[in-house]
Amino acid sequence: MATIYFSSPLMPRNLKVEAVAGKRSTLLAVAKDNNVKIPFECADGICGSCMVKVIHLDGFRIKGMALTDKERTVLKSIGKLPKSEEERAAVHDLPPTYRLACQTIVTDEDLLVEFTGEPGGA
């Protein structure tokens, strides 16, 4: 089980959601299931409109999560994947700070997901 807190200036307060890790849902799917309005256009990892900032709340117990090729390409093209985070993701499967909600699979760790409400803004 994962606890996900969604936070945006467009929301009156943070929303706490329990998500089942074994379901293999994306952050975008969990958001949609709970009426959280993360902007998205393609939902396929190509446009970058669903970019969010992900903060791992379990301290050093961060689950490995490989970036998809689409996600890596988009994040690099918009300057949200620094070389150090790209190497950390490639070598240790440790996720970067910014993710595409449509590509990020929910695991059994607690997260704070921040987004501005503007497409591609996190």
C-alpha positions in Angstrom: 0.0 0.0 0.0 1.2 3.5 -0.8 0.1 6.8 0.5 0.2 9.6 -2.0 -0.3 13.2 -1.2 -1.2 15.4 -4.1 -0.4 19.1 -3.8 -1.1 22.0 -6.1 -1.9 25.7 -5.8 -5.2 25.0 -7.5 -6.3 22.6 -4.7 -7.7 24.0 -1.5 -5.6 21.5 0.5 -3.3 18.5 -0.1 -5.2 15.3 -0.9 -4.2 12.1 0.8 -4.8 9.0 -1.3 -4.2 5.3 -0.6 -3.0 3.4 -3.7 -2.5 -0.3 -4.2 1.1 -0.8 -5.4 0.5 -4.2 -7.0 -2.1 -2.7 -9.4 0.7 -1.2 -11.5 -1.3 2.1 -11.8 0.5 5.2 -13.0 0.4 8.4 -10.9 -1.8 9.9 -13.6 -4.3 7.0 -13.2 -4.4 7.3 -9.4 -4.9 11.1 -9.8 -7.8 10.6 -12.2 -9.4 8.0 -10.0 -9.4 10.5 -7.2 -10.5 13.6 -9.2 -7.0 15.2 -9.0 -6.6 17.4 -12.0 -3.1 16.8 -13.1 -3.0 18.4 -16.6 -2.3 15.9 -19.5 -2.6 15.9 -23.2 -1.3 12.6 -24.7 -1.1 10.3 -21.6 1.6 8.4 -23.6 4.9 10.0 -22.4 5.5 12.1 -25.4 4.3 15.7 -24.7 5.5 16.3 -21.1 2.2 18.0 -20.1 1.8 15.8 -17.1 5.2 16.5 -15.5 5.1 16.5 -11.7 7.7 16.8 -8.9 7.9 13.7 -6.8 9.2 13.8 -3.2 9.8 10.4 -1.6 8.6 10.5 2.0 10.2 7.2 3.1 13.6 8.7 3.6 16.4 6.6 2.1 14.0 3.7 1.3 13.5 4.8 -2.3 12.3 2.1 -4.7 14.1 1.6 -7.9 12.1 2.7 -10.9 13.5 2.8 -14.3 12.7 5.7 -16.6 11.0 4.9 -19.8 12.8 6.0 -23.0 10.0 8.4 -23.7 10.2 9.9 -20.2 14.0 10.3 -20.4 13.7 12.0 -23.8 11.0 14.4 -22.7 12.5 15.3 -19.4 15.9 15.9 -21.0 14.4 18.1 -23.8 12.7 20.4 -21.3 15.7 20.6 -19.0 14.2 18.7 -16.0 16.7 15.8 -16.0 20.1 16.9 -14.9 23.1 14.7 -15.9 23.6 13.6 -12.3 20.0 12.4 -12.0 20.1 10.8 -15.4 23.2 8.8 -14.4 21.7 7.9 -11.0 18.6 6.6 -12.8 20.6 4.7 -15.3 23.1 3.1 -12.9 21.0 2.6 -9.7 17.4 2.8 -11.0 16.8 5.7 -8.6 14.1 8.0 -9.9 14.8 11.6 -10.6 12.9 14.5 -9.0 10.7 15.3 -12.0 8.6 12.6 -13.6 5.8 12.2 -16.1 2.7 11.2 -14.2 1.6 9.0 -17.1 4.8 7.0 -17.0 5.4 6.7 -13.3 4.2 3.4 -11.8 3.1 3.5 -8.1 5.1 1.3 -5.8 4.7 0.7 -2.1 6.3 3.9 -0.9 4.8 7.1 0.3 5.0 10.1 -2.0 4.3 13.8 -2.2 3.3 14.7 -5.8 3.5 18.4 -6.5 2.2 20.1 -9.7 1.3 23.6 -10.7 -1.9 22.9 -12.7 -0.3 24.3 -15.8 0.6 21.7 -18.6 4.2 20.8 -18.2 4.6 22.8 -15.0 5.9 21.2 -11.8 
